[in-house]
Amino acid sequence: MKGMRLSVLSLAFLFLIIGCAGVPVREALWEDHKVPAGNIEGNHFVGLRYPFKVSAPSHWKMSTEFPKFLKDLGYDEPSPNDSEQTELYIFNPVTQSCVQIDLTPAGRYSTFSQESIERLTTLAAGSLKKELEEEYGKDIEVELGPTTPASLKGVQFAAKKYATYFVKGERREQGWIYGFSEPYQVFILYLLFEKEGTSDRKDLETILSSFEYIPKK
């Protein structure tokens, strides 16, 4: 299974098609992999490659490296040669619920609005459904939640959508938030394992509410 980055790449590709202006609206930017993703101190992250910060509950872990348990779940590990790299993984090592945060420069011609962000967020659902069918078979039942505006500190436009499904009798929720704050696109993707007695859903809200994009001065 390609995993959470499939939705990221699908959105970026779609925006090249439907979100472009006729003239450049910003200077050309690129992702400099020579710059470290950021600094982790305890359960707090401050970005260096991109200007954002986020915190997590004390029983969650943070890493700029691909967590090995995601490979056990069927996700493909990104190649070091990939043109875009995930900045941060946040995960509960007990339940394996996880959050992936990825920022990427917007194209020179790309324009954004809340309406276009919500439209692209909705379109990504088709890629996820196809991915799940390839992994678990066409009989898997995927229930899609509504597309709703999302609130992230410092992010101008953002929208959220999610899907729920069962694997071996276990309910899972996979969701994605797509946003834009000049000059970067913001991608936050999560996977929740619905296990009795856990606080992962509340923890996810804590993580999201702590996220803040800080424009460079």
VENKA-V922649 format. One record per residue. RES is the residue in three letters. SS is DSSP state (H for helix, E for strand, L for the rest). PSI is psi in degrees with one decimal (NA if undefined). D_FIRST is the distance of its C-alpha to the first C-alpha in Angstrom with 2 decimals. Layout:
RES;SS;PSI;D_FIRST
RES;SS;PSI;D_FIRST
This chain:
MET;L;134.1;0.00
LYS;L;-29.8;3.79
GLY;L;-162.4;5.37
MET;L;-27.9;9.03
ARG;H;-18.0;10.23
LEU;H;-44.3;9.10
SER;H;-38.6;11.91
VAL;H;-50.4;14.15
LEU;H;-36.2;14.09
SER;H;-44.9;14.57
LEU;H;-44.4;17.52
ALA;H;-41.1;19.02
PHE;H;-43.5;19.04
LEU;H;-36.4;20.53
PHE;H;-26.9;23.16
LEU;H;-26.9;24.31
ILE;H;-45.5;25.25
ILE;H;-1.9;26.85
GLY;L;31.2;27.90
CYS;E;139.0;30.25
ALA;L;169.0;33.98
GLY;L;-17.4;36.46
VAL;L;155.5;37.65
PRO;L;138.8;36.08
VAL;L;-4.8;35.91
ARG;L;164.1;35.06
GLU;L;151.5;35.26
ALA;L;134.0;32.41
LEU;L;158.2;30.16
TRP;L;162.4;27.52
GLU;L;119.6;25.35
ASP;L;101.5;27.34
HIS;L;-10.1;25.17
LYS;L;-21.8;28.49
VAL;L;126.2;29.00
PRO;L;150.4;27.35
ALA;L;-40.6;24.99
GLY;E;-175.2;27.58
ASN;E;134.9;29.48
ILE;E;123.1;28.52
GLU;E;105.7;31.56
GLY;L;-117.8;30.92
ASN;L;34.8;28.71
HIS;E;137.2;29.61
PHE;E;135.7;27.96
VAL;E;121.3;29.89
GLY;E;144.3;28.25
LEU;L;-43.3;29.92
ARG;L;-39.4;27.75
TYR;L;146.8;27.66
PRO;L;81.7;30.24
PHE;E;160.9;28.72
LYS;E;156.5;29.07
VAL;E;152.4;27.47
SER;E;163.4;28.21
ALA;L;156.5;26.61
PRO;L;157.0;28.28
SER;L;-25.8;29.66
HIS;L;3.7;27.36
TRP;L;161.7;24.21
LYS;E;154.8;23.23
MET;E;144.1;22.66
SER;E;144.7;21.20
THR;L;-2.9;20.73
GLU;L;150.6;18.56
PHE;L;120.9;14.88
PRO;L;132.0;15.21
LYS;H;-29.1;14.37
PHE;H;-24.2;13.52
LEU;H;-33.9;10.30
LYS;H;-38.0;9.24
ASP;H;-27.8;10.65
LEU;L;-4.3;8.60
GLY;L;4.6;5.32
TYR;L;144.1;5.14
ASP;L;131.9;6.41
GLU;L;129.0;10.13
PRO;L;145.4;12.06
SER;L;145.1;14.76
PRO;L;-18.9;18.35
ASN;L;-1.8;19.19
ASP;L;140.7;17.02
SER;L;-26.3;19.63
GLU;L;140.2;18.50
GLN;L;141.4;17.76
THR;L;133.1;16.99
GLU;L;-37.3;20.41
LEU;E;138.3;19.87
TYR;E;134.3;17.76
ILE;E;130.1;19.67
PHE;E;154.3;18.83
ASN;L;111.4;20.72
PRO;L;-17.5;20.63
VAL;L;-50.9;21.88
THR;L;-19.2;19.70
GLN;L;13.4;16.58
SER;L;144.5;16.76
CYS;E;159.4;16.00
VAL;E;137.0;16.88
GLN;E;130.6;15.92
ILE;E;129.7;18.80
ASP;E;124.8;18.86
LEU;E;148.5;21.97
THR;E;144.2;22.55
PRO;E;140.3;25.81
ALA;L;153.1;26.51
GLY;L;160.1;27.75
ARG;L;-32.3;31.50
TYR;L;-2.0;31.81
SER;E;130.5;29.38
THR;L;153.0;31.19
PHE;L;151.5;29.99
SER;L;165.8;31.27
GLN;H;-37.8;30.20
GLU;H;-46.2;29.99
SER;H;-36.2;27.66
ILE;H;-44.5;25.39
GLU;H;-37.7;25.17
ARG;H;-44.8;24.60
LEU;H;-35.3;21.62
THR;H;-39.4;20.17
THR;H;-42.0;20.51
LEU;H;-29.7;19.02
ALA;H;-19.8;15.67
ALA;H;-33.6;15.30
GLY;H;-39.5;14.83
SER;H;-42.3;11.67
LEU;H;-44.1;10.20
LYS;H;-42.4;11.67
LYS;H;-41.7;10.35
GLU;H;-44.6;6.67
LEU;H;-38.1;7.81
GLU;H;-38.0;9.90
GLU;H;-34.7;7.63
GLU;H;-41.5;6.00
TYR;H;-2.2;9.55
GLY;L;156.5;11.95
LYS;L;-10.4;14.23
ASP;L;-8.3;16.50
ILE;L;134.6;14.58
GLU;L;119.2;16.96
VAL;L;120.9;15.92
GLU;E;120.8;18.95
LEU;E;134.5;19.17
GLY;L;170.7;21.64
PRO;L;158.0;24.12
THR;L;125.2;23.89
THR;E;152.3;26.41
PRO;E;145.1;28.03
ALA;L;147.4;26.94
SER;L;115.5;29.41
LEU;L;132.9;28.62
LYS;E;128.6;31.61
GLY;L;-0.9;32.56
VAL;L;124.8;29.98
GLN;L;-48.1;31.79
PHE;E;138.4;29.29
ALA;E;149.0;26.20
ALA;E;156.2;24.42
LYS;E;145.4;21.99
LYS;E;157.7;19.85
TYR;E;163.7;17.68
ALA;E;143.8;16.09
THR;E;147.0;16.69
TYR;E;167.4;15.40
PHE;E;136.2;15.96
VAL;E;117.6;13.97
LYS;L;41.5;16.58
GLY;L;0.2;19.26
GLU;E;129.4;18.01
ARG;E;132.1;17.95
ARG;E;148.4;15.39
GLU;E;125.9;15.94
GLN;E;123.6;13.62
GLY;E;165.6;15.88
TRP;E;142.7;16.67
ILE;E;128.5;20.02
TYR;E;129.3;20.98
GLY;E;173.6;24.40
PHE;E;133.9;26.91
SER;E;119.2;29.86
GLU;L;125.0;31.76
PRO;L;27.5;30.56
TYR;E;146.8;26.96
GLN;E;143.3;23.96
VAL;E;129.1;22.48
PHE;E;121.7;18.90
ILE;E;119.4;18.36
LEU;E;141.7;15.16
TYR;E;156.8;15.20
LEU;E;120.4;13.80
LEU;E;131.5;16.74
PHE;E;119.0;17.24
GLU;L;90.9;20.40
LYS;L;136.2;22.52
GLU;L;137.6;26.27
GLY;L;4.9;28.48
THR;L;161.9;26.08
SER;L;24.4;26.71
ASP;H;-37.6;23.21
ARG;H;-43.8;23.80
LYS;H;-38.5;27.12
ASP;H;-39.4;25.74
LEU;H;-44.8;23.21
GLU;H;-36.3;26.23
THR;H;-43.0;28.13
ILE;H;-47.8;25.55
LEU;H;-38.3;25.41
SER;H;-20.6;29.20
SER;H;-19.2;29.65
PHE;L;136.2;27.64
GLU;E;125.9;30.16
TYR;E;128.4;30.08
ILE;L;103.7;33.29
PRO;L;139.6;34.54
LYS;L;139.0;36.02
LYS;L;NA;39.78
